[in-house]
Amino acid sequence: MTRYSEEKAMVLESSLWLSRNGYFGTHRGTGGNVSLRLGESSMAITPSSTEYEGLTPEDILVVDFAIAIIEGKTGLKPSVESILHSTIYRNRPDCNAVVHSHQPWGSALALINTPVPALFDEVSLALGPLIDIIPYGLSGSPELAANTATKLSNNANAYIIQNHGILALGKTMHQALLNAELLEKVAHAYCLALSTGKAVTTLPQSVADMFASLRHNDVKEASVTGKGGA
């Protein structure tokens, strides 16, 4: 047992759920990554290039936001996307958990560079009225982290990474997982609607503005209190 045993177990459990339900794109691969904020400047995150089914909680690493290892097994390296996760935590005090996945319908929109407007109350309330596109950057690169940082000020809880996958944020790990599910639901529906060739109706602007205001207030409150509510 270590100081962060419970948090490591939560990261692993969440990763296995995502992998087993097809959110990482393959069941035998090592794509996708999950992290959990541990404090003002550290996080627990999945290791790089390791199949999820073979992991134990001890394989989850603890790193600071400069990606220096605080706690981890010899021979394991933190996810190549660690800088992406730390960038999110630095810029979004309301966020305590991050899921980066390669889920099919979100990835489809990543290929056609298409953001998701406000379509459903439930989704827009949880994720924000716009699921925006983060411009492409090579996986694990500072460029991708920098591109992500330019989009975080819209205070959404989900983003689509061009030609790559998606990001889902949450106050808790449960919420981050739910937000990944909600993104996949709306991406699936939106792709099907677009395929008809008919006009896609969106929520009234007044409703979208209301959801945007709620997301702004959530982030503002976290900035004042210094914690995201996990």
C-alpha positions, 0 to 999 in steps of 0.5 A: 500500500502507498499513499495513493493506492486508492487513487491508483486503483480508481485510475486503473478501474476507469481505464479497464472500463474504457478499454473493455467498452471500446473507448480506446479503439482496441482491446489489445492495444495501449492507446488512450490514457486516464489521469486523476488530479492528486493535489495542486501540482500532481496527478496519477496517470496510466503508464505508456505503451502497456496493455491495460488488462495486464496492469495492477494499481501499482503500475499507475504512476504519480507525477508532478505537472512537470512530469517528474515521477513522484511514485512509480514502478521501475521500468514504467514511464508515464503516458506520452500524453502526460503533458497534455493532462498537466496542461488541462489541470493547470488551466482548468481548476474545476477539472480533477479527472481527464479521459483521453480516448479514441472512441469511434464516433468521436473519432469520426468527427475528428476526421471531418474536423467537425465540432458538435453544437448544442443539440441535446439539453442533457449533453450541453448541460454536462459538456457545454454548448460547443464540443470544439475541435483542437487542432492537430498536433503529434501525439505527446508533443508540446504542440498538441498540449499548446493547441489544447490550451488555446481551447480550454477557456470555453470551459467545456468538459469535452473536446475533439482532437483533430485526426486523433480522438477526444478529451473528456474532463470531470470534477470527479472520475465518475463524471469524466467517464460519464462525459466520455459516454455523453460525447460518444452518444451525441457524436453518434447521433450527430453523424447519423443526422449529418448522413441524411443530408437534411438540416440539423436543428440545434438548441435555441441560442438562449438555451445554449447561452444559459448552459455556457453561463453555467459552465463559466460559473462552475470554473469561476467557483473552482478558481475562487475555492482552489479546488474542483469539487472532487 
